[in-house]
Amino acid sequence: MGTVIVLVVLGAVVALIIRSIVKDKKSGKSSCGGDCSKCKGCH
């Protein structure tokens, strides 16, 4: 029974994180600043 509760809580947390990411994308927010020359993700 404890495993089921933990899985439900983890599922809820993941769903909230995904919802937050989708909401930010729709509102135009993202982690990308749009300046590729200063991007540390590709170096």
Full PDB file with SEQRES, HELIX, SHEET, SSBOND, CRYST1, ORIGX, SCALE, CONECT and MASTER records, all heavy atoms in Angstrom:
SEQRES   1 A   43  MET GLY THR VAL ILE VAL LEU VAL VAL LEU GLY ALA VAL          
SEQRES   2 A   43  VAL ALA LEU ILE ILE ARG SER ILE VAL LYS ASP LYS LYS          
SEQRES   3 A   43  SER GLY LYS SER SER CYS GLY GLY ASP CYS SER LYS CYS          
SEQRES   4 A   43  LYS GLY CYS HIS                                              
HELIX    1 AA1 GLY A    2  LYS A   26  1                                  25    
HELIX    2 AA2 CYS A   36  LYS A   38  5                                   3    
CRYST1    1.000    1.000    1.000  90.00  90.00  90.00 P 1           1          
ORIGX1      1.000000  0.000000  0.000000        0.00000                         
ORIGX2      0.000000  1.000000  0.000000        0.00000                         
ORIGX3      0.000000  0.000000  1.000000        0.00000                         
SCALE1      1.000000  0.000000  0.000000        0.00000                         
SCALE2      0.000000  1.000000  0.000000        0.00000                         
SCALE3      0.000000  0.000000  1.000000        0.00000                         
ATOM      1  N   MET A   1       0.823  -1.199   0.000  1.00  0.00           N  
ATOM      2  CA  MET A   1       0.000   0.000   0.000  1.00  0.00           C  
ATOM      3  C   MET A   1       0.864   1.260   0.000  1.00  0.00           C  
ATOM      4  O   MET A   1       0.529   2.242  -0.653  1.00  0.00           O  
ATOM      5  CB  MET A   1      -0.911  -0.032   1.247  1.00  0.00           C  
ATOM      6  CG  MET A   1      -1.886   1.091   1.272  1.00  0.00           C  
ATOM      7  SD  MET A   1      -3.073   0.894  -0.060  1.00  0.00           S  
ATOM      8  CE  MET A   1      -4.030   2.337   0.141  1.00  0.00           C  
ATOM      9  N   GLY A   2       1.964   1.213   0.707  1.00  0.00           N  
ATOM     10  CA  GLY A   2       2.871   2.365   0.756  1.00  0.00           C  
ATOM     11  C   GLY A   2       3.457   2.693  -0.607  1.00  0.00           C  
ATOM     12  O   GLY A   2       3.631   3.862  -0.964  1.00  0.00           O  
ATOM     13  N   THR A   3       3.742   1.647  -1.377  1.00  0.00           N  
ATOM     14  CA  THR A   3       4.302   1.849  -2.714  1.00  0.00           C  
ATOM     15  C   THR A   3       3.305   2.577  -3.614  1.00  0.00           C  
ATOM     16  O   THR A   3       3.683   3.460  -4.379  1.00  0.00           O  
ATOM     17  CB  THR A   3       4.664   0.484  -3.339  1.00  0.00           C  
ATOM     18  OG1 THR A   3       5.548  -0.199  -2.459  1.00  0.00           O  
ATOM     19  CG2 THR A   3       5.317   0.656  -4.679  1.00  0.00           C  
ATOM     20  N   VAL A   4       2.046   2.223  -3.506  1.00  0.00           N  
ATOM     21  CA  VAL A   4       1.012   2.857  -4.314  1.00  0.00           C  
ATOM     22  C   VAL A   4       0.915   4.340  -3.964  1.00  0.00           C  
ATOM     23  O   VAL A   4       0.810   5.191  -4.853  1.00  0.00           O  
ATOM     24  CB  VAL A   4      -0.347   2.144  -4.110  1.00  0.00           C  
ATOM     25  CG1 VAL A   4      -1.459   2.899  -4.817  1.00  0.00           C  
ATOM     26  CG2 VAL A   4      -0.277   0.712  -4.588  1.00  0.00           C  
ATOM     27  N   ILE A   5       0.953   4.654  -2.692  1.00  0.00           N  
ATOM     28  CA  ILE A   5       0.871   6.057  -2.252  1.00  0.00           C  
ATOM     29  C   ILE A   5       2.056   6.846  -2.780  1.00  0.00           C  
ATOM     30  O   ILE A   5       1.897   7.960  -3.293  1.00  0.00           O  
ATOM     31  CB  ILE A   5       0.782   6.133  -0.715  1.00  0.00           C  
ATOM     32  CG1 ILE A   5      -0.537   5.520  -0.243  1.00  0.00           C  
ATOM     33  CG2 ILE A   5       0.914   7.574  -0.237  1.00  0.00           C  
ATOM     34  CD1 ILE A   5      -0.642   5.356   1.246  1.00  0.00           C  
ATOM     35  N   VAL A   6       3.250   6.281  -2.693  1.00  0.00           N  
ATOM     36  CA  VAL A   6       4.447   6.953  -3.193  1.00  0.00           C  
ATOM     37  C   VAL A   6       4.340   7.169  -4.699  1.00  0.00           C  
ATOM     38  O   VAL A   6       4.671   8.250  -5.205  1.00  0.00           O  
ATOM     39  CB  VAL A   6       5.718   6.142  -2.840  1.00  0.00           C  
ATOM     40  CG1 VAL A   6       6.931   6.697  -3.565  1.00  0.00           C  
ATOM     41  CG2 VAL A   6       5.945   6.149  -1.345  1.00  0.00           C  
ATOM     42  N   LEU A   7       3.859   6.191  -5.435  1.00  0.00           N  
ATOM     43  CA  LEU A   7       3.705   6.321  -6.885  1.00  0.00           C  
ATOM     44  C   LEU A   7       2.691   7.409  -7.244  1.00  0.00           C  
ATOM     45  O   LEU A   7       2.905   8.174  -8.180  1.00  0.00           O  
ATOM     46  CB  LEU A   7       3.290   4.988  -7.504  1.00  0.00           C  
ATOM     47  CG  LEU A   7       4.388   3.935  -7.588  1.00  0.00           C  
ATOM     48  CD1 LEU A   7       3.825   2.616  -8.104  1.00  0.00           C  
ATOM     49  CD2 LEU A   7       5.520   4.402  -8.478  1.00  0.00           C  
ATOM     50  N   VAL A   8       1.612   7.496  -6.504  1.00  0.00           N  
ATOM     51  CA  VAL A   8       0.601   8.521  -6.756  1.00  0.00           C  
ATOM     52  C   VAL A   8       1.178   9.910  -6.490  1.00  0.00           C  
ATOM     53  O   VAL A   8       0.978  10.836  -7.290  1.00  0.00           O  
ATOM     54  CB  VAL A   8      -0.663   8.269  -5.905  1.00  0.00           C  
ATOM     55  CG1 VAL A   8      -1.605   9.452  -5.946  1.00  0.00           C  
ATOM     56  CG2 VAL A   8      -1.369   7.006  -6.364  1.00  0.00           C  
ATOM     57  N   VAL A   9       1.913  10.062  -5.401  1.00  0.00           N  
ATOM     58  CA  VAL A   9       2.518  11.354  -5.071  1.00  0.00           C  
ATOM     59  C   VAL A   9       3.539  11.739  -6.136  1.00  0.00           C  
ATOM     60  O   VAL A   9       3.554  12.885  -6.616  1.00  0.00           O  
ATOM     61  CB  VAL A   9       3.169  11.325  -3.667  1.00  0.00           C  
ATOM     62  CG1 VAL A   9       3.991  12.559  -3.412  1.00  0.00           C  
ATOM     63  CG2 VAL A   9       2.098  11.169  -2.604  1.00  0.00           C  
ATOM     64  N   LEU A  10       4.391  10.815  -6.544  1.00  0.00           N  
ATOM     65  CA  LEU A  10       5.379  11.094  -7.586  1.00  0.00           C  
ATOM     66  C   LEU A  10       4.702  11.447  -8.904  1.00  0.00           C  
ATOM     67  O   LEU A  10       5.140  12.362  -9.602  1.00  0.00           O  
ATOM     68  CB  LEU A  10       6.305   9.891  -7.791  1.00  0.00           C  
ATOM     69  CG  LEU A  10       7.426   9.744  -6.780  1.00  0.00           C  
ATOM     70  CD1 LEU A  10       8.187   8.438  -7.030  1.00  0.00           C  
ATOM     71  CD2 LEU A  10       8.376  10.910  -6.842  1.00  0.00           C  
ATOM     72  N   GLY A  11       3.653  10.748  -9.250  1.00  0.00           N  
ATOM     73  CA  GLY A  11       2.913  11.047 -10.471  1.00  0.00           C  
ATOM     74  C   GLY A  11       2.327  12.444 -10.436  1.00  0.00           C  
ATOM     75  O   GLY A  11       2.359  13.175 -11.434  1.00  0.00           O  
ATOM     76  N   ALA A  12       1.807  12.848  -9.277  1.00  0.00           N  
ATOM     77  CA  ALA A  12       1.243  14.194  -9.137  1.00  0.00           C  
ATOM     78  C   ALA A  12       2.325  15.252  -9.282  1.00  0.00           C  
ATOM     79  O   ALA A  12       2.113  16.276  -9.945  1.00  0.00           O  
ATOM     80  CB  ALA A  12       0.541  14.325  -7.788  1.00  0.00           C  
ATOM     81  N   VAL A  13       3.482  15.012  -8.690  1.00  0.00           N  
ATOM     82  CA  VAL A  13       4.587  15.974  -8.783  1.00  0.00           C  
ATOM     83  C   VAL A  13       5.047  16.115 -10.233  1.00  0.00           C  
ATOM     84  O   VAL A  13       5.233  17.224 -10.732  1.00  0.00           O  
ATOM     85  CB  VAL A  13       5.761  15.555  -7.862  1.00  0.00           C  
ATOM     86  CG1 VAL A  13       6.995  16.381  -8.136  1.00  0.00           C  
ATOM     87  CG2 VAL A  13       5.354  15.670  -6.406  1.00  0.00           C  
ATOM     88  N   VAL A  14       5.207  15.005 -10.925  1.00  0.00           N  
ATOM     89  CA  VAL A  14       5.630  15.038 -12.328  1.00  0.00           C  
ATOM     90  C   VAL A  14       4.593  15.764 -13.179  1.00  0.00           C  
ATOM     91  O   VAL A  14       4.942  16.577 -14.036  1.00  0.00           O  
ATOM     92  CB  VAL A  14       5.889  13.604 -12.855  1.00  0.00           C  
ATOM     93  CG1 VAL A  14       6.075  13.599 -14.362  1.00  0.00           C  
ATOM     94  CG2 VAL A  14       7.110  13.007 -12.168  1.00  0.00           C  
ATOM     95  N   ALA A  15       3.320  15.507 -12.928  1.00  0.00           N  
ATOM     96  CA  ALA A  15       2.257  16.175 -13.682  1.00  0.00           C  
ATOM     97  C   ALA A  15       2.299  17.684 -13.459  1.00  0.00           C  
ATOM     98  O   ALA A  15       2.131  18.466 -14.406  1.00  0.00           O  
ATOM     99  CB  ALA A  15       0.898  15.611 -13.283  1.00  0.00           C  
ATOM    100  N   LEU A  16       2.529  18.117 -12.219  1.00  0.00           N  
ATOM    101  CA  LEU A  16       2.611  19.548 -11.935  1.00  0.00           C  
ATOM    102  C   LEU A  16       3.815  20.190 -12.613  1.00  0.00           C  
ATOM    103  O   LEU A  16       3.731  21.309 -13.113  1.00  0.00           O  
ATOM    104  CB  LEU A  16       2.668  19.783 -10.421  1.00  0.00           C  
ATOM    105  CG  LEU A  16       1.368  19.517  -9.670  1.00  0.00           C  
ATOM    106  CD1 LEU A  16       1.600  19.599  -8.173  1.00  0.00           C  
ATOM    107  CD2 LEU A  16       0.285  20.484 -10.101  1.00  0.00           C  
ATOM    108  N   ILE A  17       4.929  19.481 -12.649  1.00  0.00           N  
ATOM    109  CA  ILE A  17       6.128  20.010 -13.312  1.00  0.00           C  
ATOM    110  C   ILE A  17       5.874  20.159 -14.806  1.00  0.00           C  
ATOM    111  O   ILE A  17       6.189  21.192 -15.401  1.00  0.00           O  
ATOM    112  CB  ILE A  17       7.343  19.086 -13.041  1.00  0.00           C  
ATOM    113  CG1 ILE A  17       7.750  19.191 -11.571  1.00  0.00           C  
ATOM    114  CG2 ILE A  17       8.507  19.444 -13.954  1.00  0.00           C  
ATOM    115  CD1 ILE A  17       8.780  18.169 -11.139  1.00  0.00           C  
ATOM    116  N   ILE A  18       5.301  19.145 -15.423  1.00  0.00           N  
ATOM    117  CA  ILE A  18       5.004  19.206 -16.857  1.00  0.00           C  
ATOM    118  C   ILE A  18       4.016  20.323 -17.147  1.00  0.00           C  
ATOM    119  O   ILE A  18       4.174  21.079 -18.108  1.00  0.00           O  
ATOM    120  CB  ILE A  18       4.484  17.837 -17.360  1.00  0.00           C  
ATOM    121  CG1 ILE A  18       5.618  16.817 -17.311  1.00  0.00           C  
ATOM    122  CG2 ILE A  18       3.913  17.957 -18.766  1.00  0.00           C  
ATOM    123  CD1 ILE A  18       5.184  15.404 -17.601  1.00  0.00           C  
ATOM    124  N   ARG A  19       3.004  20.467 -16.301  1.00  0.00           N  
ATOM    125  CA  ARG A  19       2.015  21.533 -16.477  1.00  0.00           C  
ATOM    126  C   ARG A  19       2.669  22.903 -16.401  1.00  0.00           C  
ATOM    127  O   ARG A  19       2.374  23.804 -17.191  1.00  0.00           O  
ATOM    128  CB  ARG A  19       0.934  21.396 -15.408  1.00  0.00           C  
ATOM    129  CG  ARG A  19      -0.191  22.365 -15.556  1.00  0.00           C  
ATOM    130  CD  ARG A  19      -1.255  22.101 -14.527  1.00  0.00           C  
ATOM    131  NE  ARG A  19      -1.692  23.376 -14.001  1.00  0.00           N  
ATOM    132  CZ  ARG A  19      -2.218  23.586 -12.827  1.00  0.00           C  
ATOM    133  NH1 ARG A  19      -2.378  22.570 -12.008  1.00  0.00           N  
ATOM    134  NH2 ARG A  19      -2.584  24.764 -12.445  1.00  0.00           N  
ATOM    135  N   SER A  20       3.603  23.067 -15.481  1.00  0.00           N  
ATOM    136  CA  SER A  20       4.310  24.335 -15.327  1.00  0.00           C  
ATOM    137  C   SER A  20       5.160  24.641 -16.558  1.00  0.00           C  
ATOM    138  O   SER A  20       5.191  25.780 -17.039  1.00  0.00           O  
ATOM    139  CB  SER A  20       5.191  24.279 -14.085  1.00  0.00           C  
ATOM    140  OG  SER A  20       5.999  25.414 -13.987  1.00  0.00           O  
ATOM    141  N   ILE A  21       5.832  23.638 -17.089  1.00  0.00           N  
ATOM    142  CA  ILE A  21       6.672  23.824 -18.281  1.00  0.00           C  
ATOM    143  C   ILE A  21       5.810  24.217 -19.477  1.00  0.00           C  
ATOM    144  O   ILE A  21       6.148  25.141 -20.218  1.00  0.00           O  
ATOM    145  CB  ILE A  21       7.479  22.540 -18.574  1.00  0.00           C  
ATOM    146  CG1 ILE A  21       8.535  22.333 -17.493  1.00  0.00           C  
ATOM    147  CG2 ILE A  21       8.127  22.606 -19.952  1.00  0.00           C  
ATOM    148  CD1 ILE A  21       9.232  20.988 -17.561  1.00  0.00           C  
ATOM    149  N   VAL A  22       4.673  23.526 -19.658  1.00  0.00           N  
ATOM    150  CA  VAL A  22       3.783  23.832 -20.776  1.00  0.00           C  
ATOM    151  C   VAL A  22       3.221  25.247 -20.631  1.00  0.00           C  
ATOM    152  O   VAL A  22       3.163  26.005 -21.603  1.00  0.00           O  
ATOM    153  CB  VAL A  22       2.651  22.785 -20.862  1.00  0.00           C  
ATOM    154  CG1 VAL A  22       1.574  23.219 -21.837  1.00  0.00           C  
ATOM    155  CG2 VAL A  22       3.217  21.432 -21.250  1.00  0.00           C  
ATOM    156  N   LYS A  23       2.844  25.611 -19.423  1.00  0.00           N  
ATOM    157  CA  LYS A  23       2.296  26.951 -19.171  1.00  0.00           C  
ATOM    158  C   LYS A  23       3.335  28.028 -19.489  1.00  0.00           C  
ATOM    159  O   LYS A  23       3.027  29.054 -20.094  1.00  0.00           O  
ATOM    160  CB  LYS A  23       1.850  27.041 -17.719  1.00  0.00           C  
ATOM    161  CG  LYS A  23       1.132  28.308 -17.362  1.00  0.00           C  
ATOM    162  CD  LYS A  23       0.680  28.273 -15.914  1.00  0.00           C  
ATOM    163  CE  LYS A  23       0.072  29.587 -15.496  1.00  0.00           C  
ATOM    164  NZ  LYS A  23      -0.283  29.587 -14.077  1.00  0.00           N  
ATOM    165  N   ASP A  24       4.586  27.800 -19.074  1.00  0.00           N  
ATOM    166  CA  ASP A  24       5.653  28.764 -19.351  1.00  0.00           C  
ATOM    167  C   ASP A  24       5.905  28.884 -20.852  1.00  0.00           C  
ATOM    168  O   ASP A  24       6.125  29.975 -21.364  1.00  0.00           O  
ATOM    169  CB  ASP A  24       6.942  28.360 -18.639  1.00  0.00           C  
ATOM    170  CG  ASP A  24       6.902  28.650 -17.150  1.00  0.00           C  
ATOM    171  OD1 ASP A  24       5.976  29.356 -16.707  1.00  0.00           O  
ATOM    172  OD2 ASP A  24       7.795  28.166 -16.432  1.00  0.00           O  
ATOM    173  N   LYS A  25       5.889  27.776 -21.555  1.00  0.00           N  
ATOM    174  CA  LYS A  25       6.116  27.822 -23.005  1.00  0.00           C  
ATOM    175  C   LYS A  25       5.013  28.601 -23.710  1.00  0.00           C  
ATOM    176  O   LYS A  25       5.268  29.372 -24.615  1.00  0.00           O  
ATOM    177  CB  LYS A  25       6.202  26.406 -23.579  1.00  0.00           C  
ATOM    178  CG  LYS A  25       7.550  25.783 -23.387  1.00  0.00           C  
ATOM    179  CD  LYS A  25       7.804  24.829 -24.540  1.00  0.00           C  
ATOM    180  CE  LYS A  25       9.170  24.222 -24.430  1.00  0.00           C  
ATOM    181  NZ  LYS A  25      10.172  24.940 -25.152  1.00  0.00           N  
ATOM    182  N   LYS A  26       3.766  28.390 -23.288  1.00  0.00           N  
ATOM    183  CA  LYS A  26       2.644  29.085 -23.909  1.00  0.00           C  
ATOM    184  C   LYS A  26       2.701  30.587 -23.656  1.00  0.00           C  
ATOM    185  O   LYS A  26       2.257  31.367 -24.483  1.00  0.00           O  
ATOM    186  CB  LYS A  26       1.323  28.516 -23.404  1.00  0.00           C  
ATOM    187  CG  LYS A  26       0.976  27.188 -24.020  1.00  0.00           C  
ATOM    188  CD  LYS A  26      -0.391  26.717 -23.592  1.00  0.00           C  
ATOM    189  CE  LYS A  26      -0.725  25.398 -24.247  1.00  0.00           C  
ATOM    190  NZ  LYS A  26      -2.060  24.913 -23.839  1.00  0.00           N  
ATOM    191  N   SER A  27       3.235  30.978 -22.492  1.00  0.00           N  
ATOM    192  CA  SER A  27       3.304  32.406 -22.172  1.00  0.00           C  
ATOM    193  C   SER A  27       4.575  33.048 -22.714  1.00  0.00           C  
ATOM    194  O   SER A  27       4.818  34.222 -22.498  1.00  0.00           O  
ATOM    195  CB  SER A  27       3.199  32.623 -20.667  1.00  0.00           C  
ATOM    196  OG  SER A  27       4.350  32.137 -20.014  1.00  0.00           O  
ATOM    197  N   GLY A  28       5.419  32.268 -23.403  1.00  0.00           N  
ATOM    198  CA  GLY A  28       6.617  32.811 -24.031  1.00  0.00           C  
ATOM    199  C   GLY A  28       7.854  32.755 -23.164  1.00  0.00           C  
ATOM    200  O   GLY A  28       8.923  33.181 -23.575  1.00  0.00           O  
ATOM    201  N   LYS A  29       7.734  32.235 -21.967  1.00  0.00           N  
ATOM    202  CA  LYS A  29       8.903  32.115 -21.094  1.00  0.00           C  
ATOM    203  C   LYS A  29       9.658  30.842 -21.443  1.00  0.00           C  
ATOM    204  O   LYS A  29       9.070  29.831 -21.784  1.00  0.00           O  
ATOM    205  CB  LYS A  29       8.481  32.023 -19.628  1.00  0.00           C  
ATOM    206  CG  LYS A  29       7.798  33.238 -19.093  1.00  0.00           C  
ATOM    207  CD  LYS A  29       7.422  32.996 -17.651  1.00  0.00           C  
ATOM    208  CE  LYS A  29       6.540  34.096 -17.108  1.00  0.00           C  
ATOM    209  NZ  LYS A  29       6.070  33.781 -15.766  1.00  0.00           N  
ATOM    210  N   SER A  30      10.963  30.905 -21.370  1.00  0.00           N  
ATOM    211  CA  SER A  30      11.766  29.700 -21.530  1.00  0.00           C  
ATOM    212  C   SER A  30      13.143  29.967 -20.953  1.00  0.00           C  
ATOM    213  O   SER A  30      13.494  31.092 -20.627  1.00  0.00           O  
ATOM    214  CB  SER A  30      11.879  29.283 -22.994  1.00  0.00           C  
ATOM    215  OG  SER A  30      12.744  30.136 -23.689  1.00  0.00           O  
ATOM    216  N   SER A  31      13.932  28.920 -20.844  1.00  0.00           N  
ATOM    217  CA  SER A  31      15.277  29.077 -20.308  1.00  0.00           C  
ATOM    218  C   SER A  31      16.222  29.640 -21.362  1.00  0.00           C  
ATOM    219  O   SER A  31      17.332  30.045 -21.052  1.00  0.00           O  
ATOM    220  CB  SER A  31      15.795  27.736 -19.793  1.00  0.00           C  
ATOM    221  OG  SER A  31      15.864  26.807 -20.847  1.00  0.00           O  
ATOM    222  N   CYS A  32      15.778  29.685 -22.610  1.00  0.00           N  
ATOM    223  CA  CYS A  32      16.613  30.193 -23.689  1.00  0.00           C  
ATOM    224  C   CYS A  32      16.509  31.708 -23.752  1.00  0.00           C  
ATOM    225  O   CYS A  32      15.420  32.255 -23.863  1.00  0.00           O  
ATOM    226  CB  CYS A  32      16.171  29.594 -25.028  1.00  0.00           C  
ATOM    227  SG  CYS A  32      17.107  30.224 -26.418  1.00  0.00           S  
ATOM    228  N   GLY A  33      17.642  32.379 -23.708  1.00  0.00           N  
ATOM    229  CA  GLY A  33      17.647  33.822 -23.776  1.00  0.00           C  
ATOM    230  C   GLY A  33      17.612  34.348 -25.205  1.00  0.00           C  
ATOM    231  O   GLY A  33      17.442  35.529 -25.440  1.00  0.00           O  
ATOM    232  N   GLY A  34      17.796  33.466 -26.188  1.00  0.00           N  
ATOM    233  CA  GLY A  34      17.736  33.851 -27.580  1.00  0.00           C  
ATOM    234  C   GLY A  34      19.059  34.349 -28.151  1.00  0.00           C  
ATOM    235  O   GLY A  34      19.131  34.695 -29.306  1.00  0.00           O  
ATOM    236  N   ASP A  35      20.099  34.381 -27.318  1.00  0.00           N  
ATOM    237  CA  ASP A  35      21.410  34.843 -27.769  1.00  0.00           C  
ATOM    238  C   ASP A  35      22.350  33.642 -27.839  1.00  0.00           C  
ATOM    239  O   ASP A  35      22.986  33.281 -26.860  1.00  0.00           O  
ATOM    240  CB  ASP A  35      21.954  35.903 -26.814  1.00  0.00           C  
ATOM    241  CG  ASP A  35      23.223  36.561 -27.337  1.00  0.00           C  
ATOM    242  OD1 ASP A  35      23.709  36.160 -28.412  1.00  0.00           O  
ATOM    243  OD2 ASP A  35      23.728  37.484 -26.674  1.00  0.00           O  
ATOM    244  N   CYS A  36      22.422  33.034 -29.008  1.00  0.00           N  
ATOM    245  CA  CYS A  36      23.187  31.801 -29.168  1.00  0.00           C  
ATOM    246  C   CYS A  36      24.682  31.971 -28.908  1.00  0.00           C  
ATOM    247  O   CYS A  36      25.359  31.025 -28.515  1.00  0.00           O  
ATOM    248  CB  CYS A  36      22.969  31.214 -30.557  1.00  0.00           C  
ATOM    249  SG  CYS A  36      21.272  30.683 -30.831  1.00  0.00           S  
ATOM    250  N   SER A  37      25.207  33.176 -29.106  1.00  0.00           N  
ATOM    251  CA  SER A  37      26.633  33.367 -28.889  1.00  0.00           C  
ATOM    252  C   SER A  37      26.998  33.280 -27.409  1.00  0.00           C  
ATOM    253  O   SER A  37      28.146  33.020 -27.071  1.00  0.00           O  
ATOM    254  CB  SER A  37      27.063  34.740 -29.445  1.00  0.00           C  
ATOM    255  OG  SER A  37      26.442  35.795 -28.725  1.00  0.00           O  
ATOM    256  N   LYS A  38      26.023  33.480 -26.538  1.00  0.00           N  
ATOM    257  CA  LYS A  38      26.284  33.409 -25.095  1.00  0.00           C  
ATOM    258  C   LYS A  38      25.777  32.105 -24.495  1.00  0.00           C  
ATOM    259  O   LYS A  38      25.839  31.915 -23.286  1.00  0.00           O  
ATOM    260  CB  LYS A  38      25.606  34.579 -24.382  1.00  0.00           C  
ATOM    261  CG  LYS A  38      26.214  35.920 -24.755  1.00  0.00           C  
ATOM    262  CD  LYS A  38      25.558  37.024 -23.989  1.00  0.00           C  
ATOM    263  CE  LYS A  38      26.166  38.370 -24.382  1.00  0.00           C  
ATOM    264  NZ  LYS A  38      25.516  39.485 -23.702  1.00  0.00           N  
ATOM    265  N   CYS A  39      25.291  31.214 -25.326  1.00  0.00           N  
ATOM    266  CA  CYS A  39      24.737  29.957 -24.855  1.00  0.00           C  
ATOM    267  C   CYS A  39      25.838  29.015 -24.382  1.00  0.00           C  
ATOM    268  O   CYS A  39      26.777  28.745 -25.121  1.00  0.00           O  
ATOM    269  CB  CYS A  39      23.927  29.295 -25.964  1.00  0.00           C  
ATOM    270  SG  CYS A  39      23.216  27.711 -25.448  1.00  0.00           S  
ATOM    271  N   LYS A  40      25.710  28.517 -23.156  1.00  0.00           N  
ATOM    272  CA  LYS A  40      26.688  27.575 -22.642  1.00  0.00           C  
ATOM    273  C   LYS A  40      26.259  26.141 -22.920  1.00  0.00           C  
ATOM    274  O   LYS A  40      26.977  25.212 -22.638  1.00  0.00           O  
ATOM    275  CB  LYS A  40      26.847  27.790 -21.141  1.00  0.00           C  
ATOM    276  CG  LYS A  40      27.477  29.132 -20.823  1.00  0.00           C  
ATOM    277  CD  LYS A  40      27.629  29.324 -19.345  1.00  0.00           C  
ATOM    278  CE  LYS A  40      28.215  30.724 -19.088  1.00  0.00           C  
ATOM    279  NZ  LYS A  40      28.247  31.064 -17.696  1.00  0.00           N  
ATOM    280  N   GLY A  41      25.068  25.960 -23.453  1.00  0.00           N  
ATOM    281  CA  GLY A  41      24.553  24.627 -23.713  1.00  0.00           C  
ATOM    282  C   GLY A  41      25.198  23.940 -24.890  1.00  0.00           C  
ATOM    283  O   GLY A  41      25.113  22.730 -25.027  1.00  0.00           O  
ATOM    284  N   CYS A  42      25.847  24.680 -25.764  1.00  0.00           N  
ATOM    285  CA  CYS A  42      26.403  24.063 -26.971  1.00  0.00           C  
ATOM    286  C   CYS A  42      27.922  24.026 -26.951  1.00  0.00           C  
ATOM    287  O   CYS A  42      28.532  23.631 -27.928  1.00  0.00           O  
ATOM    288  CB  CYS A  42      25.906  24.821 -28.209  1.00  0.00           C  
ATOM    289  SG  CYS A  42      26.382  26.544 -28.235  1.00  0.00           S  
ATOM    290  N   HIS A  43      28.537  24.432 -25.887  1.00  0.00           N  
ATOM    291  CA  HIS A  43      30.008  24.436 -25.823  1.00  0.00           C  
ATOM    292  C   HIS A  43      30.520  23.321 -24.983  1.00  0.00           C  
ATOM    293  O   HIS A  43      30.115  22.925 -24.020  1.00  0.00           O  
ATOM    294  CB  HIS A  43      30.537  25.760 -25.281  1.00  0.00           C  
ATOM    295  CG  HIS A  43      30.247  26.908 -26.202  1.00  0.00           C  
ATOM    296  ND1 HIS A  43      30.942  27.093 -27.364  1.00  0.00           N  
ATOM    297  CD2 HIS A  43      29.338  27.886 -26.144  1.00  0.00           C  
ATOM    298  CE1 HIS A  43      30.495  28.177 -27.972  1.00  0.00           C  
ATOM    299  NE2 HIS A  43      29.494  28.673 -27.230  1.00  0.00           N  
TER     300      HIS A  43                                                      
MASTER        0    0    0    2    0    0    0    6  299    1    0    4          
END                                                                             
